[in-house]
Amino acid sequence: MKEKDLCDLCGGELEHKKIDLEVHIQKELIICEDLPADICKQCGEKYFSADVSSKIDRFIKRYQKKKPSRYIPVPVFSGETVLK
């Protein structure tokens, strides 16, 4: 019987899912879709395997040389507007 993987933060059970990762690089936002991750069912903390994490890091260093799957408009609101 396989032992369940548990969250390092709260001890909740982890569930394997595909997620989207938002990465802010200076004033630019890129979104990486459908990445495999383990998500805590209790607190929502996300974990990537060492292999996936390494590939994400490598991609971020050279993402500008890749063609995006698509573009989406992203609204931006100032803190002043948000806090009114």
Secondary structure as GFF3:
##gff-version 3
##sequence-region A 1 84
A	DSSP	beta_strand	14	25	.	.	.	ID=ss1
A	DSSP	beta_strand	28	40	.	.	.	ID=ss2
A	DSSP	beta_strand	46	47	.	.	.	ID=ss3
A	DSSP	alpha_helix	50	62	.	.	.	ID=ss4
A	DSSP	three_ten_helix	63	65	.	.	.	ID=ss5
A	DSSP	alpha_helix	79	82	.	.	.	ID=ss6
###
